[in-house]
Amino acid sequence: NPDIENRFGVYTLTVTLSVGAYRVKDSIKFSYTKRMENYLDNLAFMCHFSKPDSPGNYVRIEKGEELIKQSGAGWVRGEIHWRECEPQKGDAFSVPERYEKYIDVAVANGQKVILMVTGGHKDYETGKDINGNDVGCLPTQPESMQRFAEFCAFLAEYFKGRVDTFEIWNEPDNEPDIEENGCWRGTKEEFFDFYRILRDPKGRARDEESPAFDQEADEFR
């Protein structure tokens, strides 16, 4: 029996079963963490709650709610996708229930929320992903960038008092090959055009009454 007391981290457990000439081996990974009594303001827990773990079956925060609390993470980082909140071009923005769920659970548990706002919309710009599938391009044109700014303004108002920080876009670095980047296919100049539109008061994305918006422009420095 290995002594792992106070040796926190990720472990691999390997079991080997041998019967005569037959041998079966399998491994699983597990984590051993310290139960925290208080939340740490410099620690965040990230999980893709918006992604399905099987078709139509989305990751539910209830599965890991206790682990998230015990981790001591003072922040929960999630994401929300533009195309799911405006199913067709011109639709009024709305927030699917599964996004509401994990945000409300985190808030109820006393944790702060970082919400990453991301995703293209094929009704505004159409392109292909790295696998050749038709998808919504990330906003690089004036109309789509302006609409994305309006989406951000909607979220700032909608989640006021629940979301502490909005992270605009994710991993926008477009090097070494723009076409291989799954998060941003535009140029650096287009990214900063995107940034400037988000700062435009007409887009209302940066209102003094709204939560703070973080911009990951540092990836391009």
TAZISUL-V856493 format. One record per residue. N is the residue number from 1. RES is the residue in one small letter. BURIAL is b if it has 16 or more other ideal C-beta (glycine too) atoms within 10 Angstrom, else e. Layout:
[[N & RES & BURIAL] [N & RES & BURIAL]]
This chain:
[[1 & n & e] [2 & p & e] [3 & d & e] [4 & i & e] [5 & e & e] [6 & n & e] [7 & r & e] [8 & f & e] [9 & g & e] [10 & v & e] [11 & y & e] [12 & t & e] [13 & l & e] [14 & t & e] [15 & v & e] [16 & t & e] [17 & l & e] [18 & s & e] [19 & v & e] [20 & g & e] [21 & a & e] [22 & y & e] [23 & r & e] [24 & v & e] [25 & k & e] [26 & d & e] [27 & s & e] [28 & i & e] [29 & k & e] [30 & f & e] [31 & s & e] [32 & y & e] [33 & t & e] [34 & k & e] [35 & r & e] [36 & m & e] [37 & e & e] [38 & n & e] [39 & y & b] [40 & l & e] [41 & d & e] [42 & n & e] [43 & l & e] [44 & a & b] [45 & f & b] [46 & m & e] [47 & c & b] [48 & h & e] [49 & f & b] [50 & s & b] [51 & k & e] [52 & p & e] [53 & d & e] [54 & s & e] [55 & p & e] [56 & g & e] [57 & n & e] [58 & y & b] [59 & v & b] [60 & r & e] [61 & i & b] [62 & e & e] [63 & k & e] [64 & g & e] [65 & e & e] [66 & e & e] [67 & l & e] [68 & i & b] [69 & k & b] [70 & q & e] [71 & s & b] [72 & g & b] [73 & a & b] [74 & g & b] [75 & w & b] [76 & v & b] [77 & r & b] [78 & g & b] [79 & e & b] [80 & i & b] [81 & h & b] [82 & w & b] [83 & r & b] [84 & e & e] [85 & c & b] [86 & e & b] [87 & p & e] [88 & q & e] [89 & k & e] [90 & g & e] [91 & d & e] [92 & a & e] [93 & f & e] [94 & s & e] [95 & v & e] [96 & p & e] [97 & e & e] [98 & r & b] [99 & y & b] [100 & e & e] [101 & k & e] [102 & y & b] [103 & i & b] [104 & d & e] [105 & v & b] [106 & a & b] [107 & v & b] [108 & a & e] [109 & n & e] [110 & g & e] [111 & q & b] [112 & k & b] [113 & v & b] [114 & i & b] [115 & l & b] [116 & m & b] [117 & v & b] [118 & t & b] [119 & g & b] [120 & g & b] [121 & h & b] [122 & k & e] [123 & d & b] [124 & y & b] [125 & e & b] [126 & t & e] [127 & g & e] [128 & k & e] [129 & d & e] [130 & i & e] [131 & n & e] [132 & g & e] [133 & n & e] [134 & d & e] [135 & v & b] [136 & g & b] [137 & c & b] [138 & l & b] [139 & p & b] [140 & t & b] [141 & q & e] [142 & p & e] [143 & e & e] [144 & s & b] [145 & m & b] [146 & q & b] [147 & r & b] [148 & f & b] [149 & a & b] [150 & e & b] [151 & f & b] [152 & c & b] [153 & a & b] [154 & f & b] [155 & l & b] [156 & a & b] [157 & e & e] [158 & y & e] [159 & f & b] [160 & k & e] [161 & g & e] [162 & r & e] [163 & v & b] [164 & d & e] [165 & t & b] [166 & f & b] [167 & e & b] [168 & i & b] [169 & w & b] [170 & n & e] [171 & e & e] [172 & p & b] [173 & d & e] [174 & n & b] [175 & e & e] [176 & p & e] [177 & d & e] [178 & i & e] [179 & e & e] [180 & e & e] [181 & n & b] [182 & g & e] [183 & c & e] [184 & w & b] [185 & r & b] [186 & g & b] [187 & t & e] [188 & k & b] [189 & e & e] [190 & e & b] [191 & f & b] [192 & f & e] [193 & d & b] [194 & f & b] [195 & y & b] [196 & r & e] [197 & i & b] [198 & l & b] [199 & r & e] [200 & d & e] [201 & p & e] [202 & k & e] [203 & g & b] [204 & r & b] [205 & a & b] [206 & r & b] [207 & d & e] [208 & e & e] [209 & e & e] [210 & s & b] [211 & p & b] [212 & a & e] [213 & f & b] [214 & d & e] [215 & q & b] [216 & e & b] [217 & a & e] [218 & d & e] [219 & e & b] [220 & f & e] [221 & r & e]]
